[in-house]
Amino acid sequence: MLDLNTLIPPDFPWLLSEAIEINHAGQILVRGRRLDNWGDSHDFLLTPIPEPGVLSLVGLGALLLLGRKQSS
């Protein structure tokens, strides 16, 4: 388990309190409560952003596949 509050900016004025659903794209629907008005709740959609290292590996893999096809 992971505290989703660690993945949002520290100055975000909401506390994420409940994960509702996750889809195949890794997006997570969560419910949060406003820190300065605990009675106010709202749902949010969190969308993952790949880390730069992951994007570099995907790009390198694509280049290797292209080079391999051209040499065949």
C-alpha positions, 0 to 999 in steps of 0.5 A: 500500500502507498499513501497517495498524499506523498505523490501530490504537491505538499502545498495541495490544500486537500487530504486524499482520504480514499482510493475509489477505483483504478483503471488500466492506464493506472489512473486512480480515482480518489476522494479528498477532504479540504484541510481548512473545511473538513466537511467539503469533499471532492473526487480527483483523478490522479494520472501517473507521469512516467519518470524520465528514466523510464522514458529514456529506456522506451526511446532507447528500445525504439531506436534499437528496434529501428536499427535492427529492422534496417539491418535486416 
